[in-house]
Amino acid sequence: MITKTRILRQFVRLLTWPRILANKLDAQIQKELCTTDATARLLEGTVIANALEAKDRIQIGAHTVSRGEYNVFPPEGSIRIGSHCYVGDHSRIWSAVGIQIGDRVLISHGVNIHDHSAHPIAANSRHIQAVNILAGTCMDMSSVDMAPITIHDDVWLGFNAIVLKGVTIGRGAIIGAATVITKDVPEFAIMVGNPARQVGTASE
């Protein structure tokens, strides 16, 4: 006997098919803007923005699962993500000069990783840049501070953590929720707070 609940469940499944197909199509479009291993998965929420128009500027490794946003722009933006990583929803990885992420790195939701300051320090230059951005012209980064970021293997970034330009995070480190990283982090260090401070050491 077919129950009312069973009929409703089948009806819901029928309604979700267009969304499932749309997500698969979107993932295929996103993959055209980057280089991904055949086993990598770009799930719903993944956004690829590649102003440099070169697929190898964004590389996503084997068995990595993504729900995050990747953005590369001049002068030399690049994002390299290793294997068996996870990038959570609403996380943003934006590069103007280079972000390298190792293997088995866990990036929770709402994490921000930026290798630049986004805008010039000088008010007049900042205004001119903002006007150009809002007008839809190319983002001028010539007066913006920038430095590469390296995140080594087995790092865990908690939700809403922030990693800023020029930072190296050592292997196995844990960055607590909402922690702001502006300086290098030793291997296996457990960091919390703003400014970040070490509160322990993780095991290998």
ZATOR-113868 format. One record per residue: residue in three letters; x, z, y of N, C-alpha, C in turn; residue number from 1. Coordinates in steps of 0.1 Angstrom, whole numbers. Each point is the difference from the previous one (the first is absolute). Layout:
+--------+--------+-------+---------+---------+-------+----------+--------+-------+---------+-----+
: residu : n_east :  n_up : n_north : ca_east : ca_up : ca_north : c_east :  c_up : c_north : num :
+--------+--------+-------+---------+---------+-------+----------+--------+-------+---------+-----+
:    ala :      X :     Z :       Y :       X :     Z :        Y :      X :     Z :       Y : NUM :
...
+--------+--------+-------+---------+---------+-------+----------+--------+-------+---------+-----+
This chain:
+--------+--------+-------+---------+---------+-------+----------+--------+-------+---------+-----+
: residu : n_east :  n_up : n_north : ca_east : ca_up : ca_north : c_east :  c_up : c_north : num :
+--------+--------+-------+---------+---------+-------+----------+--------+-------+---------+-----+
:    met :      8 :     0 :     -12 :      -8 :     0 :       12 :      9 :     0 :      13 :   1 :
:    ile :     -3 :    -9 :       9 :       8 :    -1 :       12 :     -6 :    10 :      10 :   2 :
:    thr :      9 :     9 :       4 :      -4 :    10 :       10 :      1 :    -6 :      14 :   3 :
:    lys :     -7 :     7 :      10 :       1 :    -4 :       14 :     14 :     2 :       5 :   4 :
:    thr :      7 :    10 :      -4 :      14 :     2 :        4 :      9 :   -12 :      -4 :   5 :
:    arg :     -2 :    -4 :     -13 :       8 :   -11 :       -5 :     -2 :   -13 :       8 :   6 :
:    ile :    -13 :    -2 :       3 :      -3 :   -12 :        8 :      6 :     0 :      14 :   7 :
:    leu :      0 :    12 :       6 :       6 :     2 :       13 :     15 :    -3 :       0 :   8 :
:    arg :      6 :     6 :     -11 :      15 :    -2 :       -1 :      4 :   -15 :      -2 :   9 :
:    gln :     -8 :    -7 :      -7 :       2 :   -14 :       -2 :     -2 :    -8 :      13 :  10 :
:    phe :    -10 :     4 :       8 :      -3 :    -6 :       12 :     12 :     2 :      10 :  11 :
:    val :      5 :    13 :       0 :      12 :     3 :        9 :     12 :    -8 :      -4 :  12 :
:    arg :      2 :    -2 :     -13 :      11 :    -8 :       -4 :     -1 :   -15 :       5 :  13 :
:    leu :    -12 :    -5 :      -1 :      -2 :   -14 :        5 :      3 :    -1 :      15 :  14 :
:    leu :     -4 :    11 :       8 :       3 :     0 :       14 :     15 :     1 :       3 :  15 :
:    thr :      7 :     6 :      -8 :      15 :     2 :        2 :      8 :   -12 :      -3 :  16 :
:    trp :     -5 :   -10 :      -8 :       8 :   -11 :       -4 :      5 :    -8 :      12 :  17 :
:    pro :     -8 :    -3 :      11 :       5 :    -7 :       11 :     12 :     7 :       7 :  18 :
:    arg :     -1 :    13 :       1 :      11 :     8 :        6 :     12 :    -1 :      -9 :  19 :
:    ile :     -1 :     1 :     -13 :      12 :    -1 :       -9 :      7 :   -13 :       2 :  20 :
:    leu :     -9 :   -11 :       0 :       6 :   -13 :        2 :      7 :    -2 :      14 :  21 :
:    ala :     -6 :     6 :      10 :       5 :    -1 :       14 :     14 :     7 :       0 :  22 :
:    asn :      1 :    12 :      -7 :      12 :     8 :        0 :     11 :    -8 :      -7 :  23 :
:    lys :     -3 :    -7 :     -11 :      10 :    -8 :       -7 :      5 :   -11 :       8 :  24 :
:    leu :    -10 :    -7 :       8 :       4 :   -11 :        8 :      9 :     5 :      12 :  25 :
:    asp :     -4 :    12 :       6 :       8 :     6 :       10 :     14 :     3 :      -4 :  26 :
:    ala :      2 :     6 :     -12 :      13 :     3 :       -6 :      8 :   -12 :      -1 :  27 :
:    gln :     -6 :   -12 :      -5 :       8 :   -12 :       -1 :      4 :    -5 :      13 :  28 :
:    ile :     -8 :     1 :      11 :       4 :    -4 :       13 :     11 :     8 :       5 :  29 :
:    gln :      0 :    13 :      -2 :      10 :     9 :        4 :     13 :    -3 :      -6 :  30 :
:    lys :      0 :    -4 :     -13 :      12 :    -3 :       -7 :      7 :   -12 :       5 :  31 :
:    glu :     -7 :    -9 :       7 :       6 :   -12 :        6 :      9 :     3 :      11 :  32 :
:    leu :     -2 :    13 :       6 :       8 :     4 :       12 :     12 :     8 :      -4 :  33 :
:    cys :      3 :     2 :     -13 :      11 :     9 :       -4 :      4 :    -4 :     -14 :  34 :
:    thr :     11 :     6 :      -4 :       5 :    -2 :      -14 :     -3 :    12 :      -8 :  35 :
:    thr :     -7 :    -2 :     -11 :      -4 :    11 :       -9 :      4 :    -4 :     -14 :  36 :
:    asp :      4 :    11 :      -8 :       2 :    -2 :      -14 :    -14 :    -3 :      -6 :  37 :
:    ala :      0 :    -7 :     -11 :     -12 :    -3 :       -7 :     -8 :    12 :      -4 :  38 :
:    thr :      6 :    11 :      -2 :      -7 :    12 :       -5 :     -4 :     9 :      12 :  39 :
:    ala :      4 :    -3 :      12 :      -5 :     8 :       12 :    -14 :    -2 :       2 :  40 :
:    arg :     -7 :    10 :       5 :     -14 :    -1 :        3 :     -3 :     3 :      15 :  41 :
:    leu :     -7 :    -9 :       7 :      -4 :     2 :       13 :    -15 :     3 :       0 :  42 :
:    leu :     -4 :    13 :       1 :     -13 :     4 :       -1 :     -8 :    -1 :      13 :  43 :
:    glu :    -13 :     2 :       0 :      -8 :     0 :       12 :      6 :     9 :      10 :  44 :
:    gly :      1 :    -5 :      12 :       6 :     8 :       11 :     14 :    -5 :       4 :  45 :
:    thr :      6 :    -7 :      -9 :      14 :    -6 :        3 :     -1 :   -10 :      11 :  46 :
:    val :      9 :     1 :      10 :       0 :   -10 :       11 :     14 :    -4 :       2 :  47 :
:    ile :      3 :   -13 :       0 :      13 :    -6 :        2 :      0 :    -7 :      14 :  48 :
:    ala :      8 :     4 :       9 :       2 :    -7 :       13 :     14 :    -5 :       1 :  49 :
:    asn :      2 :   -13 :       0 :      14 :    -5 :       -1 :      2 :   -10 :      12 :  50 :
:    ala :      4 :     6 :      11 :       2 :    -9 :       12 :     12 :    -9 :      -2 :  51 :
:    leu :      9 :     4 :      -9 :      12 :    -8 :       -2 :     -2 :   -12 :      -9 :  52 :
:    glu :    -12 :     0 :      -7 :      -4 :   -12 :       -8 :     10 :    -4 :     -11 :  53 :
:    ala :      7 :    10 :      -5 :       9 :    -2 :      -11 :     -4 :    10 :     -11 :  54 :
:    lys :     -4 :    -5 :     -12 :      -5 :     9 :      -10 :      9 :    10 :      -5 :  55 :
:    asp :     13 :    -3 :       0 :      10 :     9 :       -5 :      3 :    12 :      10 :  56 :
:    arg :     -6 :     0 :      11 :       1 :    11 :       10 :     -8 :    13 :      -5 :  57 :
:    ile :     -9 :    -2 :      -9 :      -8 :    11 :       -6 :      1 :    -2 :     -15 :  58 :
:    gln :      7 :     9 :      -7 :       2 :    -1 :      -14 :     -6 :    13 :      -7 :  59 :
:    ile :     -8 :    -2 :     -10 :      -7 :    11 :       -7 :      4 :    -1 :     -15 :  60 :
:    gly :      6 :    10 :      -5 :       6 :     0 :      -13 :    -10 :     2 :     -12 :  61 :
:    ala :      6 :     0 :     -12 :      -8 :     0 :      -13 :     -8 :    13 :      -1 :  62 :
:    his :    -12 :    -2 :      -4 :     -10 :    11 :       -3 :     -3 :     9 :      12 :  63 :
:    thr :      3 :    -5 :      12 :      -3 :     7 :       12 :    -15 :    -2 :       3 :  64 :
:    val :     -7 :    10 :       4 :     -14 :    -1 :        4 :     -2 :     3 :      15 :  65 :
:    ser :     -7 :    -8 :       7 :      -1 :     1 :       14 :    -14 :     1 :       5 :  66 :
:    arg :     -3 :     9 :      10 :     -12 :     0 :        8 :      4 :     0 :      15 :  67 :
:    gly :     13 :    -2 :       3 :       4 :     2 :       14 :      1 :   -12 :       8 :  68 :
:    glu :      6 :     2 :      12 :       1 :   -11 :       10 :     15 :    -2 :       2 :  69 :
:    tyr :      4 :   -13 :       0 :      14 :    -4 :        2 :      0 :   -10 :      12 :  70 :
:    asn :     10 :     3 :       9 :       0 :    -9 :       12 :     15 :    -2 :       3 :  71 :
:    val :      4 :   -13 :       1 :      14 :    -3 :        4 :     -1 :    -9 :      12 :  72 :
:    phe :      9 :     2 :       9 :       0 :    -8 :       12 :     15 :    -1 :       6 :  73 :
:    pro :      2 :    -9 :      10 :      14 :    -1 :        5 :      6 :    13 :       5 :  74 :
:    pro :     13 :     1 :       0 :       9 :   -11 :       -3 :      3 :    -3 :     -15 :  75 :
:    glu :      1 :    11 :      -8 :       5 :    -2 :      -14 :     -8 :     9 :     -10 :  76 :
:    gly :    -13 :     1 :       3 :      -8 :     9 :       -9 :      0 :    -4 :     -15 :  77 :
:    ser :      2 :    10 :      -8 :      -1 :    -2 :      -15 :     -4 :    13 :      -6 :  78 :
:    ile :     -8 :    -1 :     -11 :      -4 :    11 :       -8 :      3 :    -3 :     -15 :  79 :
:    arg :      7 :     8 :      -6 :       4 :    -1 :      -14 :     -5 :    12 :      -8 :  80 :
:    ile :     -9 :    -1 :      -9 :      -5 :    11 :       -8 :      3 :    -3 :     -14 :  81 :
:    gly :      6 :    11 :      -7 :       4 :    -1 :      -14 :    -11 :     0 :     -10 :  82 :
:    ser :      4 :     4 :     -12 :     -10 :    -1 :      -11 :     -7 :    14 :      -2 :  83 :
:    his :    -12 :    -1 :      -6 :      -7 :    12 :       -4 :     -3 :     9 :      12 :  84 :
:    cys :     -2 :    -6 :      12 :      -4 :     8 :       12 :    -15 :     0 :       2 :  85 :
:    tyr :     -4 :     9 :       9 :     -14 :     0 :        4 :     -1 :     1 :      15 :  86 :
:    val :     -8 :    -8 :       7 :      -2 :     1 :       14 :    -15 :     2 :       3 :  87 :
:    gly :     -3 :    12 :       5 :     -14 :     4 :        1 :     -8 :    -7 :      11 :  88 :
:    asp :    -13 :     2 :       0 :      -8 :    -7 :       10 :      3 :     6 :      14 :  89 :
:    his :     -2 :    -9 :      10 :       2 :     3 :       14 :     15 :     4 :       3 :  90 :
:    ser :      9 :    -2 :      -9 :      14 :     2 :        3 :      5 :   -13 :       7 :  91 :
:    arg :      9 :     2 :      10 :       5 :   -12 :        7 :     16 :     0 :      -1 :  92 :
:    ile :      5 :   -11 :      -4 :      14 :    -3 :        0 :      3 :   -11 :       9 :  93 :
:    trp :      6 :     2 :      11 :       2 :   -10 :       11 :     15 :    -1 :       2 :  94 :
:    ser :      5 :   -13 :       0 :      14 :    -2 :        1 :      4 :   -10 :      10 :  95 :
:    ala :     10 :     3 :       8 :       6 :   -10 :        9 :     14 :    -3 :      -3 :  96 :
:    val :      6 :     9 :      -9 :      15 :    -2 :       -3 :      3 :     3 :     -14 :  97 :
:    gly :     -8 :     7 :      -8 :       2 :     2 :      -14 :     -4 :    13 :      -6 :  98 :
:    ile :     -9 :     0 :     -10 :      -4 :    12 :       -7 :      3 :    -3 :     -15 :  99 :
:    gln :      8 :     9 :      -6 :       3 :    -1 :      -15 :     -6 :    12 :      -7 : 100 :
:    ile :     -8 :    -3 :     -10 :      -7 :    11 :       -8 :      4 :    -2 :     -14 : 101 :
:    gly :      5 :    11 :      -7 :       5 :    -1 :      -13 :    -11 :    -1 :     -11 : 102 :
:    asp :      4 :     4 :     -12 :      -9 :     0 :      -12 :     -7 :    13 :      -1 : 103 :
:    arg :    -12 :     0 :      -6 :      -8 :    12 :       -3 :     -3 :     9 :      12 : 104 :
:    val :     -2 :    -7 :      12 :      -3 :     7 :       12 :    -15 :     1 :       1 : 105 :
:    leu :     -5 :    13 :       3 :     -14 :     2 :        2 :     -3 :     2 :      15 : 106 :
:    ile :     -8 :    -9 :       5 :      -4 :     1 :       14 :    -15 :     3 :       1 : 107 :
:    ser :     -4 :    12 :       4 :     -14 :     3 :        0 :     -8 :    -7 :      11 : 108 :
:    his :    -12 :     4 :       2 :      -8 :    -7 :       10 :      3 :     5 :      15 : 109 :
:    gly :     -1 :    -9 :       9 :       2 :     3 :       14 :     14 :     2 :       4 : 110 :
:    val :     10 :    -5 :      -8 :      14 :     2 :        4 :      4 :   -11 :       9 : 111 :
:    asn :      8 :     3 :      10 :       6 :   -10 :        9 :     15 :    -1 :      -1 : 112 :
:    ile :      5 :   -12 :      -2 :      15 :    -2 :       -1 :      3 :   -12 :      10 : 113 :
:    his :      7 :     4 :      11 :       3 :   -10 :       10 :     15 :     0 :       4 : 114 :
:    asp :      6 :   -11 :      -1 :      15 :    -1 :        3 :      3 :    -3 :      15 : 115 :
:    his :    -10 :     2 :       9 :       1 :    -3 :       14 :     -9 :     9 :       8 : 116 :
:    ser :      2 :    -1 :      13 :      -8 :     9 :        9 :    -12 :    -8 :       5 : 117 :
:    ala :     -2 :   -12 :      -4 :     -12 :    -8 :        4 :      0 :    -5 :      14 : 118 :
:    his :      3 :     8 :      10 :      -1 :    -4 :       14 :     13 :     4 :       7 : 119 :
:    pro :      4 :    -7 :      11 :      11 :     4 :        8 :     -2 :    14 :       7 : 120 :
:    ile :     11 :     6 :       3 :      -1 :    13 :        7 :     -3 :    -2 :      15 : 121 :
:    ala :      5 :   -10 :       6 :      -2 :    -3 :       14 :    -15 :    -4 :       2 : 122 :
:    ala :     -6 :     7 :      10 :     -15 :    -2 :        2 :     -3 :   -15 :       3 : 123 :
:    asn :      8 :    -6 :       9 :      -3 :   -14 :        4 :      1 :   -10 :     -12 : 124 :
:    ser :     10 :     2 :      -8 :       2 :    -8 :      -12 :    -11 :     2 :     -10 : 125 :
:    arg :     -4 :    13 :      -2 :     -11 :     3 :       -9 :    -13 :    -6 :       4 : 126 :
:    his :     -3 :     0 :      13 :     -12 :    -6 :        5 :      0 :   -15 :      -2 : 127 :
:    ile :     11 :    -7 :       3 :       1 :   -14 :       -3 :     -2 :    -4 :     -14 : 128 :
:    gln :      6 :     8 :      -9 :      -2 :    -2 :      -15 :    -14 :     2 :      -4 : 129 :
:    ala :     -7 :    11 :       5 :     -13 :     2 :       -3 :    -10 :   -11 :       4 : 130 :
:    val :      3 :    -5 :      12 :      -9 :   -11 :        5 :      2 :   -12 :      -9 : 131 :
:    asn :     12 :    -3 :      -4 :       2 :   -12 :       -9 :     -6 :     2 :     -14 : 132 :
:    ile :      1 :    13 :      -5 :      -7 :     2 :      -13 :    -15 :    -2 :       1 : 133 :
:    leu :     -6 :     6 :      10 :     -14 :    -1 :        2 :     -5 :   -14 :       3 : 134 :
:    ala :      9 :    -8 :       5 :      -3 :   -15 :        3 :      2 :    -8 :     -13 : 135 :
:    gly :      6 :     6 :     -10 :       1 :    -7 :      -13 :     13 :    -8 :      -1 : 136 :
:    thr :     10 :     2 :      10 :      13 :    -6 :       -1 :      9 :     8 :      -9 : 137 :
:    cys :     12 :    -6 :      -2 :      10 :     7 :       -8 :      4 :    14 :       5 : 138 :
:    met :      2 :     9 :      -9 :       4 :    14 :        4 :     15 :     0 :       3 : 139 :
:    asp :      4 :     3 :      12 :      14 :     0 :        4 :      6 :    13 :      -4 : 140 :
:    met :      9 :     0 :      -9 :       7 :    13 :       -5 :     14 :     1 :       6 : 141 :
:    ser :      4 :    -8 :       9 :      14 :     0 :        5 :      4 :    13 :       6 : 142 :
:    ser :     -9 :     7 :       6 :       3 :    13 :        7 :     -4 :    12 :      -8 : 143 :
:    val :     -3 :    -2 :     -13 :      -5 :    11 :       -8 :     11 :     6 :      -9 : 144 :
:    asp :      1 :    13 :      -1 :       9 :     6 :       -9 :     -4 :    -2 :     -15 : 145 :
:    met :     10 :    -3 :      -8 :      -3 :    -2 :      -14 :     12 :     3 :      -9 : 146 :
:    ala :     -2 :     4 :     -12 :      11 :     3 :      -10 :     -7 :     0 :     -14 : 147 :
:    pro :      8 :    -5 :     -10 :      -6 :    -2 :      -13 :     -3 :    14 :      -7 : 148 :
:    ile :     -9 :    -1 :      -9 :      -4 :    12 :       -8 :      3 :    -3 :     -15 : 149 :
:    thr :      5 :    10 :      -7 :       2 :     0 :      -14 :     -6 :    12 :      -7 : 150 :
:    ile :     -9 :    -3 :      -9 :      -6 :    10 :       -8 :      4 :    -2 :     -15 : 151 :
:    his :      8 :    10 :      -5 :       6 :    -2 :      -13 :    -11 :     3 :     -12 : 152 :
:    asp :      5 :    -2 :     -12 :      -9 :     1 :      -12 :     -6 :    14 :      -1 : 153 :
:    asp :    -12 :     0 :      -6 :      -7 :    12 :       -4 :     -4 :     9 :      12 : 154 :
:    val :     -1 :    -5 :      12 :      -5 :     8 :       11 :    -15 :     0 :       0 : 155 :
:    trp :     -6 :    12 :       4 :     -14 :     1 :        2 :     -3 :     4 :      14 : 156 :
:    leu :     -9 :    -9 :       6 :      -4 :     2 :       14 :    -14 :     5 :       0 : 157 :
:    gly :     -3 :    12 :       5 :     -13 :     6 :        0 :     -9 :    -7 :      11 : 158 :
:    phe :    -13 :     2 :      -1 :      -9 :    -7 :        9 :      2 :     3 :      14 : 159 :
:    asn :     -1 :   -10 :       9 :       2 :     1 :       14 :     14 :     3 :       4 : 160 :
:    ala :     10 :    -1 :      -9 :      14 :     1 :        4 :      4 :   -11 :       9 : 161 :
:    ile :     10 :     2 :       8 :       5 :   -10 :       10 :     15 :    -1 :      -2 : 162 :
:    val :      5 :   -12 :      -2 :      14 :    -3 :       -1 :      4 :    -9 :      11 : 163 :
:    leu :      9 :     4 :       8 :       4 :    -8 :       12 :     14 :    -7 :      -1 : 164 :
:    lys :      3 :    -8 :       9 :      11 :    -9 :        0 :     14 :     7 :      -4 : 165 :
:    gly :      8 :    -7 :      -7 :      14 :     4 :       -2 :      2 :    11 :     -11 : 166 :
:    val :    -11 :     3 :      -7 :       0 :    11 :      -10 :      4 :    -5 :     -14 : 167 :
:    thr :      8 :     8 :      -7 :       2 :    -2 :      -14 :     -6 :    13 :      -7 : 168 :
:    ile :     -8 :    -3 :     -10 :      -6 :    11 :       -8 :      7 :     0 :     -14 : 169 :
:    gly :      6 :    10 :      -4 :       8 :     0 :      -13 :     -9 :     1 :     -12 : 170 :
:    arg :      6 :    -4 :     -11 :      -7 :    -1 :      -13 :     -7 :    13 :      -3 : 171 :
:    gly :    -13 :    -2 :      -5 :      -7 :    12 :       -5 :     -6 :     9 :      10 : 172 :
:    ala :      2 :    -3 :      13 :      -5 :     9 :       10 :    -15 :     0 :       1 : 173 :
:    ile :     -6 :    11 :       4 :     -14 :     2 :        2 :     -3 :     2 :      15 : 174 :
:    ile :     -8 :    -8 :       6 :      -4 :     1 :       14 :    -14 :     5 :       0 : 175 :
:    gly :     -2 :    12 :       5 :     -14 :     6 :        0 :    -10 :    -7 :       9 : 176 :
:    ala :    -12 :     4 :      -2 :     -11 :    -6 :        8 :      2 :     2 :      15 : 177 :
:    ala :     -2 :   -11 :       7 :       0 :     1 :       15 :     14 :     3 :       5 : 178 :
:    thr :     10 :    -1 :      -8 :      14 :     3 :        4 :      6 :   -12 :       8 : 179 :
:    val :      7 :     3 :      11 :       6 :   -11 :        8 :     15 :     0 :      -3 : 180 :
:    ile :      5 :   -12 :      -5 :      14 :    -1 :       -3 :      7 :    -8 :      11 : 181 :
:    thr :      9 :     6 :       7 :       8 :    -7 :       10 :     15 :     0 :      -3 : 182 :
:    lys :      4 :     7 :     -10 :      14 :     1 :       -4 :      2 :    -2 :     -15 : 183 :
:    asp :     12 :    -3 :      -5 :       2 :    -2 :      -14 :     -4 :    12 :      -8 : 184 :
:    val :     -4 :    -3 :     -12 :      -5 :    11 :      -10 :      9 :     0 :     -12 : 185 :
:    pro :      6 :    11 :      -4 :       8 :     0 :      -12 :     -7 :    -2 :     -13 : 186 :
:    glu :      7 :    -4 :     -10 :      -6 :    -2 :      -13 :     -8 :    13 :      -5 : 187 :
:    phe :    -11 :    -2 :      -5 :      -9 :    10 :       -6 :     -4 :    11 :       9 : 188 :
:    ala :      2 :    -2 :      13 :      -5 :    10 :       10 :    -15 :     0 :       1 : 189 :
:    ile :     -6 :    11 :       2 :     -15 :     1 :        2 :     -1 :     4 :      15 : 190 :
:    met :     -6 :   -10 :       8 :      -1 :     1 :       14 :    -15 :     2 :       5 : 191 :
:    val :     -2 :     9 :       9 :     -13 :     2 :        6 :      1 :     1 :      15 : 192 :
:    gly :    -11 :    -3 :       7 :      -2 :     4 :       14 :      5 :   -11 :      10 : 193 :
:    asn :     -2 :     4 :      13 :       4 :    -8 :       11 :      5 :     9 :      11 : 194 :
:    pro :     13 :     1 :       2 :      11 :    -8 :       -7 :      1 :     4 :     -14 : 195 :
:    ala :      5 :   -10 :      -8 :       1 :     3 :      -15 :     11 :    10 :      -2 : 196 :
:    arg :     -3 :     8 :     -10 :      11 :    10 :       -5 :     -1 :     0 :     -15 : 197 :
:    gln :     12 :     3 :      -6 :       0 :     1 :      -14 :     -4 :    14 :      -5 : 198 :
:    val :    -10 :     0 :     -10 :      -5 :    13 :       -5 :      3 :     2 :     -15 : 199 :
:    gly :      7 :   -10 :      -6 :       3 :     1 :      -14 :      7 :   -12 :      -5 : 200 :
:    thr :      3 :     1 :     -13 :       6 :   -11 :       -7 :     -7 :    -4 :     -12 : 201 :
:    ala :     -3 :   -13 :      -2 :      -7 :    -5 :      -12 :      9 :    -2 :     -11 : 202 :
:    ser :     -5 :     0 :     -12 :       9 :    -2 :      -12 :      1 :   -15 :      -3 : 203 :
:    glu :     10 :    -4 :      -7 :       2 :   -14 :       -4 :     -9 :    -4 :     -11 : 204 :
+--------+--------+-------+---------+---------+-------+----------+--------+-------+---------+-----+
